[in-house]
Amino acid sequence: MRNLLKFTLLIFILSLKTYSQNCSDSIRKNWKYFKLKSNTQAFIVDHLPSPALCGPLAFASVTIVKTEDGETFRVLDLCNSKTYTTHQKIKIIPGIKPKFNVIFLSQSVIKQNADNKLEPEYDYKILKTTWATIEQYKSNKNVRINT
């Protein structure tokens, strides 16, 4: 019971410094959402796992990927707390935007842990964004790509 209270308090504090996809004063309002048409293979450029599994609050991981064709975009994956390494090949399965509010951690929270942060300029430079599910590629060999 005590751990549940601590967890709830932590989530509350973190949510005070977060943005959601509906936040109108966020730079994230400029993201250009698109619907991925089919399963796609890509390489991880950068990845920020979801800080918690979904429960009363919904969180999403934020992943910057680059396809073999050179297209770079952001993937939002609901409740994905898995970690991926840079240049890891992944499979992206199209998803749909949830009908409820989803929380993404803000850079001010992320910067405290250098291992789990996205480069701040991604919010400005990479606007193409899609909802999808990320899976590990079956024969996963890390391949060097130009990022």
Backbone as JSON Lines, residues from 0, in Angstrom:
{"i":0,"aa":"M","n":[0.82,-1.19,0.0],"ca":[0.0,0.0,0.0],"c":[0.87,1.26,0.0]}
{"i":1,"aa":"R","n":[1.93,1.22,0.79],"ca":[2.82,2.37,0.9],"c":[3.54,2.64,-0.43]}
{"i":2,"aa":"N","n":[3.95,1.56,-1.11],"ca":[4.59,1.71,-2.42],"c":[3.63,2.29,-3.44]}
{"i":3,"aa":"L","n":[2.37,1.89,-3.35],"ca":[1.37,2.44,-4.28],"c":[1.2,3.94,-4.07]}
{"i":4,"aa":"L","n":[1.2,4.38,-2.83],"ca":[1.1,5.82,-2.54],"c":[2.31,6.57,-3.07]}
{"i":5,"aa":"K","n":[3.51,6.0,-2.88],"ca":[4.72,6.64,-3.39],"c":[4.67,6.74,-4.91]}
{"i":6,"aa":"F","n":[4.25,5.66,-5.56],"ca":[4.16,5.64,-7.01],"c":[3.16,6.69,-7.5]}
{"i":7,"aa":"T","n":[2.02,6.75,-6.86],"ca":[0.99,7.72,-7.24],"c":[1.5,9.15,-7.08]}
{"i":8,"aa":"L","n":[2.19,9.41,-5.99],"ca":[2.75,10.74,-5.77],"c":[3.8,11.07,-6.83]}
{"i":9,"aa":"L","n":[4.65,10.12,-7.17],"ca":[5.66,10.32,-8.2],"c":[5.02,10.63,-9.54]}
{"i":10,"aa":"I","n":[4.0,9.88,-9.91],"ca":[3.31,10.12,-11.17],"c":[2.67,11.5,-11.18]}
{"i":11,"aa":"F","n":[2.07,11.89,-10.06],"ca":[1.46,13.21,-9.97],"c":[2.5,14.31,-10.18]}
{"i":12,"aa":"I","n":[3.65,14.19,-9.54],"ca":[4.7,15.2,-9.66],"c":[5.21,15.25,-11.1]}
{"i":13,"aa":"L","n":[5.46,14.08,-11.69],"ca":[5.93,14.05,-13.07],"c":[4.91,14.63,-14.03]}
{"i":14,"aa":"S","n":[3.64,14.39,-13.75],"ca":[2.61,14.9,-14.66],"c":[2.5,16.41,-14.63]}
{"i":15,"aa":"L","n":[2.99,17.03,-13.59],"ca":[2.97,18.49,-13.53],"c":[3.93,19.1,-14.55]}
{"i":16,"aa":"K","n":[4.96,18.34,-14.95],"ca":[5.95,18.83,-15.9],"c":[5.88,18.06,-17.2]}
{"i":17,"aa":"T","n":[4.7,17.7,-17.65],"ca":[4.56,16.95,-18.88],"c":[3.71,17.71,-19.88]}
{"i":18,"aa":"Y","n":[3.72,17.18,-21.09],"ca":[2.87,17.71,-22.13],"c":[2.01,16.55,-22.61]}
{"i":19,"aa":"S","n":[0.84,16.85,-23.08],"ca":[0.01,15.83,-23.69],"c":[-0.17,16.19,-25.15]}
{"i":20,"aa":"Q","n":[-0.73,15.27,-25.93],"ca":[-0.91,15.56,-27.35],"c":[-1.95,16.63,-27.57]}
{"i":21,"aa":"N","n":[-2.72,17.0,-26.56],"ca":[-3.74,18.03,-26.71],"c":[-3.31,19.38,-26.13]}
{"i":22,"aa":"C","n":[-2.1,19.52,-25.68],"ca":[-1.63,20.74,-25.01],"c":[-1.38,21.82,-26.06]}
{"i":23,"aa":"S","n":[-2.17,22.87,-26.04],"ca":[-2.11,23.87,-27.1],"c":[-0.91,24.8,-26.99]}
{"i":24,"aa":"D","n":[-0.29,24.91,-25.8],"ca":[0.86,25.82,-25.69],"c":[2.19,25.09,-25.85]}
{"i":25,"aa":"S","n":[2.16,23.89,-26.29],"ca":[3.37,23.09,-26.45],"c":[3.87,23.18,-27.89]}
{"i":26,"aa":"I","n":[5.19,23.07,-28.06],"ca":[5.76,23.0,-29.42],"c":[5.22,21.76,-30.12]}
{"i":27,"aa":"R","n":[4.8,20.79,-29.34],"ca":[4.3,19.54,-29.91],"c":[2.99,19.72,-30.67]}
{"i":28,"aa":"K","n":[2.34,20.85,-30.51],"ca":[1.13,21.11,-31.29],"c":[1.46,21.24,-32.77]}
{"i":29,"aa":"N","n":[2.75,21.47,-33.09],"ca":[3.18,21.62,-34.48],"c":[3.51,20.29,-35.15]}
{"i":30,"aa":"W","n":[3.52,19.21,-34.37],"ca":[3.78,17.92,-34.97],"c":[2.72,17.62,-36.03]}
{"i":31,"aa":"K","n":[3.13,17.04,-37.12],"ca":[2.24,16.7,-38.23],"c":[1.95,15.2,-38.17]}
{"i":32,"aa":"Y","n":[0.76,14.88,-37.68],"ca":[0.4,13.47,-37.52],"c":[0.01,12.87,-38.86]}
{"i":33,"aa":"F","n":[0.46,11.64,-39.09],"ca":[0.08,10.91,-40.29],"c":[-0.23,9.47,-39.91]}
{"i":34,"aa":"K","n":[-0.96,8.79,-40.75],"ca":[-1.32,7.39,-40.53],"c":[-0.37,6.52,-41.34]}
{"i":35,"aa":"L","n":[0.39,5.69,-40.65],"ca":[1.28,4.74,-41.31],"c":[0.4,3.72,-42.04]}
{"i":36,"aa":"K","n":[0.71,3.47,-43.31],"ca":[-0.17,2.63,-44.13],"c":[0.1,1.13,-43.98]}
{"i":37,"aa":"S","n":[1.35,0.76,-43.73],"ca":[1.69,-0.65,-43.63],"c":[2.86,-0.84,-42.67]}
{"i":38,"aa":"N","n":[3.11,-2.09,-42.33],"ca":[4.26,-2.39,-41.48],"c":[5.52,-1.86,-42.15]}
{"i":39,"aa":"T","n":[6.39,-1.29,-41.35],"ca":[7.6,-0.65,-41.86],"c":[8.8,-1.09,-41.03]}
{"i":40,"aa":"Q","n":[9.92,-1.25,-41.69],"ca":[11.17,-1.52,-40.98],"c":[11.94,-0.22,-40.91]}
{"i":41,"aa":"A","n":[12.58,0.01,-39.78],"ca":[13.33,1.24,-39.59],"c":[14.44,1.0,-38.58]}
{"i":42,"aa":"F","n":[15.27,2.02,-38.4],"ca":[16.36,1.97,-37.42],"c":[16.12,3.04,-36.36]}
{"i":43,"aa":"I","n":[16.44,2.72,-35.15],"ca":[16.3,3.67,-34.04],"c":[17.34,4.76,-34.18]}
{"i":44,"aa":"V","n":[16.9,6.01,-34.17],"ca":[17.79,7.16,-34.1],"c":[17.92,7.57,-32.64]}
{"i":45,"aa":"D","n":[16.78,7.61,-31.95],"ca":[16.74,7.97,-30.53],"c":[15.46,7.42,-29.95]}
{"i":46,"aa":"H","n":[15.48,7.11,-28.66],"ca":[14.29,6.5,-28.05],"c":[14.17,6.92,-26.6]}
{"i":47,"aa":"L","n":[12.96,7.27,-26.21],"ca":[12.65,7.57,-24.82],"c":[11.49,6.66,-24.41]}
{"i":48,"aa":"P","n":[11.76,5.66,-23.55],"ca":[10.68,4.75,-23.17],"c":[9.63,5.45,-22.32]}
{"i":49,"aa":"S","n":[8.46,4.85,-22.29],"ca":[7.4,5.33,-21.42],"c":[7.87,5.2,-19.98]}
{"i":50,"aa":"P","n":[7.64,6.21,-19.14],"ca":[8.14,6.15,-17.76],"c":[7.39,5.16,-16.89]}
{"i":51,"aa":"A","n":[6.23,4.7,-17.33],"ca":[5.44,3.75,-16.55],"c":[4.49,3.03,-17.48]}
{"i":52,"aa":"L","n":[4.07,1.86,-17.05],"ca":[3.04,1.17,-17.8],"c":[1.73,1.91,-17.58]}
{"i":53,"aa":"C","n":[0.81,1.75,-18.5],"ca":[-0.45,2.46,-18.39],"c":[-1.3,1.89,-17.26]}
{"i":54,"aa":"G","n":[-2.04,2.75,-16.66],"ca":[-2.97,2.42,-15.58],"c":[-3.99,3.53,-15.55]}
{"i":55,"aa":"P","n":[-4.13,4.22,-14.41],"ca":[-5.04,5.36,-14.37],"c":[-4.61,6.48,-15.31]}
{"i":56,"aa":"L","n":[-3.3,6.57,-15.56],"ca":[-2.75,7.54,-16.51],"c":[-2.13,6.77,-17.67]}
{"i":57,"aa":"A","n":[-2.18,7.34,-18.86],"ca":[-1.6,6.7,-20.04],"c":[-0.34,7.43,-20.45]}
{"i":58,"aa":"F","n":[0.73,6.69,-20.69],"ca":[2.01,7.23,-21.13],"c":[2.37,6.62,-22.47]}
{"i":59,"aa":"A","n":[3.21,7.31,-23.22],"ca":[3.69,6.78,-24.49],"c":[5.19,6.97,-24.6]}
{"i":60,"aa":"S","n":[5.84,6.02,-25.25],"ca":[7.24,6.2,-25.57],"c":[7.32,7.11,-26.79]}
{"i":61,"aa":"V","n":[8.45,7.78,-26.93],"ca":[8.69,8.65,-28.08],"c":[9.97,8.15,-28.73]}
{"i":62,"aa":"T","n":[9.87,7.77,-30.0],"ca":[11.0,7.18,-30.7],"c":[11.2,7.89,-32.03]}
{"i":63,"aa":"I","n":[12.42,8.28,-32.3],"ca":[12.77,8.86,-33.6],"c":[13.38,7.72,-34.42]}
{"i":64,"aa":"V","n":[12.84,7.51,-35.62],"ca":[13.29,6.41,-36.47],"c":[13.67,6.92,-37.85]}
{"i":65,"aa":"K","n":[14.47,6.11,-38.53],"ca":[14.85,6.42,-39.91],"c":[14.68,5.15,-40.73]}
{"i":66,"aa":"T","n":[13.91,5.24,-41.8],"ca":[13.68,4.08,-42.66],"c":[14.88,3.86,-43.58]}
{"i":67,"aa":"E","n":[14.88,2.72,-44.23],"ca":[15.96,2.42,-45.18],"c":[15.93,3.39,-46.36]}
{"i":68,"aa":"D","n":[14.76,3.99,-46.63],"ca":[14.63,4.98,-47.7],"c":[15.09,6.37,-47.27]}
{"i":69,"aa":"G","n":[15.48,6.52,-45.99],"ca":[15.97,7.8,-45.5],"c":[14.92,8.7,-44.88]}
{"i":70,"aa":"E","n":[13.69,8.23,-44.76],"ca":[12.63,9.03,-44.15],"c":[12.77,8.97,-42.63]}
{"i":71,"aa":"T","n":[12.72,10.13,-41.99],"ca":[12.84,10.21,-40.54],"c":[11.53,10.73,-39.96]}
{"i":72,"aa":"F","n":[11.04,10.05,-38.92],"ca":[9.81,10.49,-38.27],"c":[9.77,10.0,-36.83]}
{"i":73,"aa":"R","n":[8.76,10.46,-36.12],"ca":[8.58,10.15,-34.7],"c":[7.48,9.09,-34.57]}
{"i":74,"aa":"V","n":[7.71,8.11,-33.7],"ca":[6.72,7.08,-33.43],"c":[6.3,7.2,-31.97]}
{"i":75,"aa":"L","n":[5.01,7.31,-31.74],"ca":[4.46,7.32,-30.39],"c":[3.85,5.95,-30.15]}
{"i":76,"aa":"D","n":[4.33,5.26,-29.12],"ca":[3.89,3.9,-28.83],"c":[3.32,3.86,-27.42]}
{"i":77,"aa":"L","n":[2.03,3.64,-27.32],"ca":[1.32,3.68,-26.06],"c":[1.85,2.62,-25.09]}
{"i":78,"aa":"C","n":[2.21,3.07,-23.87],"ca":[2.61,2.19,-22.76],"c":[3.86,1.36,-23.04]}
{"i":79,"aa":"N","n":[4.71,1.79,-23.94],"ca":[5.91,1.03,-24.29],"c":[7.07,1.47,-23.4]}
{"i":80,"aa":"S","n":[7.41,0.65,-22.42],"ca":[8.52,0.98,-21.53],"c":[9.79,0.2,-21.89]}
{"i":81,"aa":"K","n":[9.79,-0.47,-23.05],"ca":[10.97,-1.21,-23.5],"c":[12.06,-0.22,-23.9]}
{"i":82,"aa":"T","n":[13.29,-0.67,-23.83],"ca":[14.4,0.17,-24.27],"c":[14.97,-0.4,-25.58]}
{"i":83,"aa":"Y","n":[15.44,0.49,-26.41],"ca":[16.05,0.12,-27.68],"c":[17.36,0.89,-27.8]}
{"i":84,"aa":"T","n":[18.28,0.34,-28.57],"ca":[19.57,1.0,-28.74],"c":[19.6,1.74,-30.08]}
{"i":85,"aa":"T","n":[20.43,2.74,-30.14],"ca":[20.61,3.5,-31.37],"c":[21.07,2.54,-32.47]}
{"i":86,"aa":"H","n":[20.52,2.7,-33.65],"ca":[20.81,1.92,-34.85],"c":[20.18,0.53,-34.84]}
{"i":87,"aa":"Q","n":[19.43,0.2,-33.81],"ca":[18.76,-1.1,-33.75],"c":[17.65,-1.13,-34.79]}
{"i":88,"aa":"K","n":[17.55,-2.22,-35.54],"ca":[16.5,-2.36,-36.54],"c":[15.22,-2.81,-35.84]}
{"i":89,"aa":"I","n":[14.11,-2.17,-36.2],"ca":[12.83,-2.48,-35.58],"c":[11.75,-2.62,-36.64]}
{"i":90,"aa":"K","n":[10.64,-3.16,-36.22],"ca":[9.45,-3.26,-37.06],"c":[8.41,-2.32,-36.46]}
{"i":91,"aa":"I","n":[7.79,-1.5,-37.3],"ca":[6.77,-0.55,-36.85],"c":[5.43,-1.0,-37.43]}
{"i":92,"aa":"I","n":[4.47,-1.23,-36.54],"ca":[3.14,-1.69,-36.93],"c":[2.17,-0.52,-36.77]}
{"i":93,"aa":"P","n":[1.44,-0.15,-37.82],"ca":[0.53,1.0,-37.73],"c":[-0.44,0.89,-36.56]}
{"i":94,"aa":"G","n":[-0.73,2.03,-35.97],"ca":[-1.67,2.1,-34.86],"c":[-2.61,3.27,-35.06]}
{"i":95,"aa":"I","n":[-3.48,3.48,-34.09],"ca":[-4.39,4.61,-34.16],"c":[-4.21,5.49,-32.92]}
{"i":96,"aa":"K","n":[-4.5,6.75,-33.09],"ca":[-4.4,7.69,-31.97],"c":[-5.45,7.33,-30.93]}
{"i":97,"aa":"P","n":[-5.04,7.2,-29.67],"ca":[-6.02,6.89,-28.62],"c":[-7.03,8.02,-28.47]}
{"i":98,"aa":"K","n":[-8.21,7.69,-28.0],"ca":[-9.27,8.68,-27.81],"c":[-9.16,9.34,-26.44]}
{"i":99,"aa":"F","n":[-8.15,8.98,-25.67],"ca":[-7.95,9.55,-24.35],"c":[-6.61,10.29,-24.33]}
{"i":100,"aa":"N","n":[-6.4,11.08,-23.31],"ca":[-5.19,11.88,-23.18],"c":[-3.99,11.0,-22.84]}
{"i":101,"aa":"V","n":[-2.87,11.24,-23.51],"ca":[-1.65,10.48,-23.29],"c":[-0.55,11.46,-22.9]}
{"i":102,"aa":"I","n":[0.28,11.06,-21.95],"ca":[1.32,11.93,-21.43],"c":[2.68,11.55,-22.02]}
{"i":103,"aa":"F","n":[3.42,12.58,-22.45],"ca":[4.81,12.43,-22.87],"c":[5.64,13.24,-21.88]}
{"i":104,"aa":"L","n":[6.76,12.73,-21.44],"ca":[7.59,13.49,-20.52],"c":[8.17,14.71,-21.21]}
{"i":105,"aa":"S","n":[8.32,15.78,-20.45],"ca":[8.93,16.99,-21.0],"c":[10.44,16.9,-20.91]}
{"i":106,"aa":"Q","n":[11.13,17.72,-21.7],"ca":[12.58,17.72,-21.69],"c":[13.14,18.12,-20.33]}
{"i":107,"aa":"S","n":[12.44,18.95,-19.55],"ca":[12.97,19.37,-18.25],"c":[13.07,18.21,-17.29]}
{"i":108,"aa":"V","n":[12.2,17.23,-17.41],"ca":[12.29,16.04,-16.58],"c":[13.37,15.11,-17.11]}
{"i":109,"aa":"I","n":[13.43,14.99,-18.43],"ca":[14.33,14.04,-19.07],"c":[15.8,14.4,-18.88]}
{"i":110,"aa":"K","n":[16.14,15.67,-18.94],"ca":[17.53,16.1,-18.9],"c":[18.27,15.66,-17.64]}
{"i":111,"aa":"Q","n":[17.54,15.32,-16.58],"ca":[18.19,14.9,-15.36],"c":[18.84,13.53,-15.49]}
{"i":112,"aa":"N","n":[18.42,12.73,-16.44],"ca":[18.98,11.41,-16.65],"c":[19.52,11.35,-18.07]}
{"i":113,"aa":"A","n":[20.83,11.46,-18.22],"ca":[21.45,11.55,-19.53],"c":[21.23,10.3,-20.38]}
{"i":114,"aa":"D","n":[20.95,9.16,-19.76],"ca":[20.73,7.94,-20.52],"c":[19.36,7.91,-21.18]}
{"i":115,"aa":"N","n":[18.41,8.66,-20.65],"ca":[17.05,8.64,-21.16],"c":[16.62,10.04,-21.55]}
{"i":116,"aa":"K","n":[17.13,10.53,-22.69],"ca":[16.68,11.83,-23.16],"c":[16.71,11.87,-24.67]}
{"i":117,"aa":"L","n":[15.8,12.6,-25.22],"ca":[15.81,12.85,-26.65],"c":[16.47,14.2,-26.87]}
{"i":118,"aa":"E","n":[17.09,14.36,-27.99],"ca":[17.68,15.64,-28.31],"c":[16.56,16.67,-28.44]}
{"i":119,"aa":"P","n":[16.69,17.82,-27.77],"ca":[15.6,18.82,-27.77],"c":[15.22,19.31,-29.17]}
{"i":120,"aa":"E","n":[16.17,19.35,-30.09],"ca":[15.84,19.88,-31.42],"c":[14.92,18.95,-32.2]}
{"i":121,"aa":"Y","n":[14.75,17.7,-31.79],"ca":[13.82,16.81,-32.48],"c":[12.41,17.37,-32.46]}
{"i":122,"aa":"D","n":[12.02,18.02,-31.36],"ca":[10.67,18.59,-31.27],"c":[10.44,19.64,-32.35]}
{"i":123,"aa":"Y","n":[11.49,20.33,-32.79],"ca":[11.38,21.39,-33.78],"c":[11.65,20.89,-35.2]}
{"i":124,"aa":"K","n":[12.6,19.98,-35.34],"ca":[13.04,19.56,-36.67],"c":[12.24,18.4,-37.25]}
{"i":125,"aa":"I","n":[11.84,17.47,-36.4],"ca":[11.13,16.29,-36.89],"c":[9.67,16.43,-36.5]}
{"i":126,"aa":"L","n":[8.86,16.83,-37.47],"ca":[7.46,17.09,-37.19],"c":[6.57,15.91,-37.55]}
{"i":127,"aa":"K","n":[6.98,15.09,-38.52],"ca":[6.17,13.94,-38.92],"c":[6.07,12.98,-37.74]}
{"i":128,"aa":"T","n":[4.84,12.66,-37.35],"ca":[4.6,11.84,-36.16],"c":[3.48,10.86,-36.45]}
{"i":129,"aa":"T","n":[3.64,9.64,-35.95],"ca":[2.6,8.63,-36.12],"c":[2.43,7.81,-34.85]}
{"i":130,"aa":"W","n":[1.25,7.28,-34.67],"ca":[0.97,6.32,-33.59],"c":[1.19,4.94,-34.17]}
{"i":131,"aa":"A","n":[1.97,4.12,-33.45],"ca":[2.27,2.77,-33.93],"c":[2.78,1.92,-32.77]}
{"i":132,"aa":"T","n":[2.96,0.66,-33.06],"ca":[3.55,-0.27,-32.1],"c":[4.93,-0.66,-32.62]}
{"i":133,"aa":"I","n":[5.9,-0.63,-31.74],"ca":[7.27,-0.98,-32.12],"c":[7.57,-2.39,-31.63]}
{"i":134,"aa":"E","n":[8.12,-3.2,-32.51],"ca":[8.57,-4.55,-32.15],"c":[10.01,-4.73,-32.59]}
{"i":135,"aa":"Q","n":[10.7,-5.61,-31.89],"ca":[12.07,-5.92,-32.31],"c":[12.02,-6.67,-33.62]}
{"i":136,"aa":"Y","n":[12.97,-6.37,-34.47],"ca":[13.09,-7.06,-35.74],"c":[13.61,-8.46,-35.46]}
{"i":137,"aa":"K","n":[13.11,-9.45,-36.16],"ca":[13.45,-10.86,-35.87],"c":[14.94,-11.15,-35.88]}
{"i":138,"aa":"S","n":[15.62,-10.88,-36.98],"ca":[17.07,-11.11,-37.02],"c":[17.74,-9.77,-36.77]}
{"i":139,"aa":"N","n":[17.76,-9.37,-35.51],"ca":[18.16,-8.03,-35.14],"c":[19.69,-7.88,-35.09]}
{"i":140,"aa":"K","n":[20.23,-7.34,-36.16],"ca":[21.65,-6.98,-36.18],"c":[21.73,-5.48,-36.24]}
{"i":141,"aa":"N","n":[22.52,-4.89,-35.37],"ca":[22.65,-3.44,-35.41],"c":[23.45,-3.04,-36.63]}
{"i":142,"aa":"V","n":[22.89,-2.15,-37.4],"ca":[23.51,-1.68,-38.62],"c":[23.71,-0.19,-38.49]}
{"i":143,"aa":"R","n":[24.85,0.29,-38.88],"ca":[25.17,1.71,-38.78],"c":[24.43,2.47,-39.87]}
{"i":144,"aa":"I","n":[23.71,3.52,-39.49],"ca":[23.04,4.37,-40.49],"c":[23.5,5.8,-40.25]}
{"i":145,"aa":"N","n":[23.35,6.62,-41.25],"ca":[23.68,8.03,-41.11],"c":[22.5,8.76,-40.5]}
{"i":146,"aa":"T","n":[22.71,9.38,-39.34],"ca":[21.61,10.09,-38.67],"c":[21.84,11.57,-38.7]}
